[in-house]
Amino acid sequence: MLNGWKKSLVMFVSVMGIVFGLTGCGSTAAEYPRLSGQDALSAFADSSSIQLTGDIDDVNTFSDVIADGQNVGEVREQGLINNKITYLVDGKEQFYITFCDYDEEDKVAEDENYACSTTYTYYDMDGNRLGYAQDRALFKGDDEWYVMIFMDTGGNMRNYYIEPYDDWNHEWATKGAGVYNMDRKKVGEISLERTNIFTDSFAIGMELGDAAGELTEMDRVAIYWRCVSEMNKTYSDD
């Protein structure tokens, strides 16, 4: 709960935000051209540069999705315990992501060849599985550390993964993360920035580079959700 001085600062920042918005300073999602229907879906799926936002004080995060300079819909988190995040276009739900309940295929949830952690499952709105993301010690037996990988419904890994720059403390929030191919060559970057210490706002940026042609729109939302978790874990107690 905000104390008196912080409430005052939040109010001041909010008022200044309105002033800047009215005078043309600053940037909002409304300034980007908005796409609808299949145009929005296709643009998001093919995008290389993605911008999303959030607020650490929100119980459930939400954001407009800005893909290659176009507004292609929004993402909304729902629920407190069995929560999920949904992608919407024109207010219509397109797919959602939730945490794996570990009753799914053992190959996905607990691969016998790798040490695994959090697994996300993608669904369409009819409940059909579309793919997975997972924290996995991908290079076990060599240099073992956890990275975020992406899979199709058969558990086959895509050729790109996300690795935090500060893996020892797993601090995506303060150091960011890189996008790599399986030869460990960096092809892109994930940036996380706390944009306002008073309102606890943050911005997430993705520059996918060569990975843009293979990572799906579901993978992009999973990355965002993971970034939100990292921001909350790092700053929620401030």
Residue pairs with C-beta under 8 A, 6 or more apart in sequence:
2 10
6 198
9 198
10 198
10 199
13 196
13 198
13 199
14 199
17 26
20 26
21 28
29 64
29 66
29 71
32 64
32 66
32 69
32 70
32 71
33 69
33 70
33 71
34 40
34 70
34 71
35 43
35 70
35 71
35 72
36 89
36 90
37 89
37 90
40 70
40 72
40 73
40 89
40 90
41 72
41 73
41 89
41 94
41 217
43 67
43 68
43 70
43 72
44 50
44 65
44 67
44 72
44 73
44 87
44 217
44 220
45 216
45 217
46 68
46 212
47 67
47 68
47 72
47 208
47 212
47 220
48 68
48 207
48 208
48 209
48 212
49 67
49 68
49 69
49 205
49 206
49 207
49 208
50 65
50 66
50 67
50 68
50 205
50 206
50 208
50 220
50 224
51 66
51 203
51 204
51 205
51 206
52 63
52 64
52 65
52 66
52 75
52 203
52 204
52 224
53 63
53 64
53 195
53 201
53 202
53 203
53 204
54 61
54 62
54 63
54 201
54 202
54 204
54 228
54 231
55 61
55 199
55 200
55 201
55 202
56 200
56 201
56 202
56 231
56 232
56 235
56 236
57 199
57 200
59 80
60 76
60 77
60 78
60 79
60 83
61 75
61 76
61 77
61 85
61 225
61 228
62 74
62 75
62 76
62 77
63 74
63 75
63 204
63 224
64 71
64 73
64 74
65 71
65 72
65 73
65 74
65 75
65 87
66 72
72 89
73 87
73 88
73 89
73 90
73 94
74 87
74 88
75 85
75 86
75 87
75 88
75 221
75 224
75 225
76 85
76 86
76 88
77 83
77 84
77 85
77 86
77 225
77 228
78 84
78 85
78 86
82 98
82 99
83 98
83 99
84 96
84 97
84 98
85 96
85 97
85 98
85 221
85 224
85 225
86 93
86 94
86 95
86 96
86 97
87 93
87 94
87 95
87 96
87 217
87 218
87 221
88 94
93 125
94 124
94 125
95 122
95 123
95 124
95 125
95 130
95 217
95 218
95 221
96 122
96 123
96 125
97 120
97 121
97 122
97 123
97 133
97 218
97 221
97 222
97 225
98 120
98 121
98 123
99 118
99 119
99 120
99 121
100 108
100 109
100 119
100 120
100 121
100 132
100 134
102 109
102 110
102 119
104 121
104 129
105 155
107 155
108 119
108 132
108 134
108 151
108 155
109 116
109 119
110 116
111 136
111 155
113 140
114 136
114 137
114 138
114 140
115 136
115 137
115 140
115 144
115 146
116 134
116 135
116 136
116 137
117 134
117 135
117 136
117 146
118 134
118 135
119 132
119 133
119 134
119 135
120 132
120 133
120 134
120 222
120 225
120 226
121 129
121 131
121 132
122 129
122 130
122 131
122 132
122 133
122 218
122 222
123 129
123 130
124 130
129 153
130 153
130 216
130 218
131 150
131 151
131 152
131 153
131 216
131 218
131 219
132 150
132 151
132 152
132 153
132 155
133 148
133 149
133 150
133 151
133 219
133 222
133 223
133 226
134 148
134 149
134 150
134 151
135 146
135 147
135 148
135 149
136 146
136 147
136 148
136 149
137 144
137 145
137 146
137 147
138 146
138 147
138 149
138 161
139 145
145 163
145 167
146 167
146 170
147 161
147 162
147 163
147 180
148 161
148 162
148 163
148 177
148 222
148 223
148 226
149 157
149 158
149 161
150 157
150 158
150 160
150 161
150 215
150 216
150 219
150 222
151 157
151 158
152 158
158 214
158 215
158 219
159 181
159 182
159 211
159 214
160 179
160 180
160 181
160 182
160 187
160 210
160 211
160 214
160 215
161 179
161 180
161 182
162 177
162 178
162 179
162 180
162 190
162 223
162 226
163 177
163 178
163 180
164 170
164 171
164 172
164 175
164 176
164 177
165 175
165 176
165 177
165 178
166 174
166 175
170 230
171 230
171 234
172 190
172 192
172 226
172 227
172 230
173 192
173 194
173 227
173 230
173 231
173 233
173 234
173 235
174 192
174 234
176 189
176 190
176 191
176 192
177 189
177 190
178 186
178 188
178 189
178 190
179 186
179 187
179 188
179 189
179 190
179 206
179 207
179 208
179 209
179 211
180 186
180 187
181 187
181 210
181 211
187 208
187 209
187 210
187 211
188 206
188 207
188 208
188 209
188 210
188 211
188 212
189 205
189 206
189 207
190 204
190 205
190 206
190 207
190 223
190 227
191 203
191 204
191 205
191 206
191 207
192 202
192 203
192 204
192 205
192 227
192 230
192 231
193 202
193 203
193 205
194 200
194 201
194 202
194 231
194 235
195 201
195 202
195 203
197 238
200 235
200 238
202 231
202 235
204 224
204 227
204 228
206 220
206 223
206 224
208 215
208 220
